[in-house]
Amino acid sequence: MQNKLRYVIALSLISFAVALGLSSCEQDNWLSPIPPVLVDTTINLSNQQYLPLRLDGGYVEILGGYKGIIIYRQNAEDYRAFEKASPHRTDEVCAYVYVDPSGLFLREGCDNSVYDFEGRPSGGISQFPLMRYQTHIEGNFLHIYNQENF
């Protein structure tokens, strides 16, 4: 009887592990609806138009990427750059991301999905993170780029 119980428990754990592995594969294999575009731009943080980036929590929007780029300052060494295109739809006029007026999170225009400043979904229907571009700061210059092969 004990051997049968062990067998059932082991089989249940294996089934759970396989199901968990398959569900994570689905998200890993997800293809973004955002077409690949080259991003390679540098901004001068001492320029007046980037004044909000001198303070933690400041942000600006710039041209570039597919629908634009949001640059957010976490702190003096950590700047984050996000694609404005929605990570789960691109074909609708409202399918863009913006900083909520509260300044505490990002929001998607069509369905009001909410994202934190790591780009992770934290509310709404979206299950996919925002597309994030790499940043590198050197002196007053912030380089925003991606690693796509073009």
N, C-alpha and C positions, 0 to 999 in steps of 0.2 A: 504494500500500500504506500509506504514512504517513497519507494522508487518511482511509483506512478506519479505521485505528487511532485517530486523533483523534476520528472520528465515534463509534466505540464507547465511548471514554473519556468523551466529552461526554455521550452518551446515558446512560451508567452514572451519572455525577455528577448529572444531572438527575433520573433515577429515584430515586436515593438522597435527594436534597433533597425531592422530592415525598413520598416515604414518610416521611421524618422530619417534614415539616410535617403530614401527616395524623395521625401518632401523637401529636404534641403537641396537635392539635385535640381528640383524644379526651379527654385529661385536662383541657383548658381547658373543654370542654363538660360535664364531669362535674357532675352535680347531687348535692349533699350530701343524705344521708338525714335530716339534722338539720333539723327544721322551724324556720322563722324565729321568733325570739322577741325581744322588746325587752329589751335590757340597758342599764340606766342607774342605776348605784348608786355611792355614795361611801362609803369607809370611812375612819375616823380611825386612822392608823397608831400613835398614842400609846395606843390602847386595848389593854389587856392581852391580849385574845384574838388580836391581830395581832402579838404579840411576835416570832414567828419572822421576820417581814418586816423586822426591824431589822438583820438580818445578811445579807450576800451569800450566796445559795444557800438562803435560807429560803423556806418556802412555807406557805400555808394554803389551806383549801377553804372556800368560802362558798356559800350558797344563791343561786340565780339561774341565768340561762341556761335550757337545756333540762333538763340533768341535774345541774347544779351548775357551779361555776367554780373552777379552780385558779389561785391567784395566786402567782407566783414572782418573787423578787427577784434580778435579775442583779447590780445594783449600786444605789447610792443614787439614781440618776437613771433607772434602767431596770427597770421592773416589767412582767412579762408575765402575761396572763390568758388561760387556755385553757378552752374548753368541755370538760366531763367526758364528754360523749357521744362514743362511738366515731365516727370520721369515715367509716367504711365499713359500719356496721350500727347500728341503734338498737332493733330489736325484741326483743332478747334481754336477759335480766336481767343478764348479765355484760358487756354492751356499754357499758362505761364506762372512763375513763382515770384512772389514779392515779399518784402519784409512787412509783417503786420504793423499797423500804426503804433501798437504798444512797444515795438522794438524788441519783444521778447522771443519771437519765433518767426518762421517763414510760413507762408500760406499759399496754396495753389488756387488760382482764380476760378476754375470751373466747379469743383466740388468741395472747396474749402479744406482739403487735406492739410494737415499741419506737420511741419518739420522742425526739428531743433537745429541749432547752429553747428551740429556735426553733420547735418544733412539727412539724419535718420527720420523716418516717418514716426510721428507721435500722436496722430489723431486723424480721423477721416478714413477714406477707403483705400488710399494708396498704401501698398505694402513694400514699395521700392524706394531706395534712397535717392537723394538728389545727385545729379552728376556733379562731381567735384573736380576742380582743376587744381594743379599743384601751384604752390607759391614759394618764392624765395626772396628774402629781403636782404639787401646789401646797401647800407647807408640809408639814403632817402629814396632809394629805388626799389620798387616791388615788381618782381617778374612773375607773370601769370602764364602758365603753359600747360600743355598736356603731352602725353607720351605716345600719342597715336602715330602709327606708321603711315605716312602719306607719300 
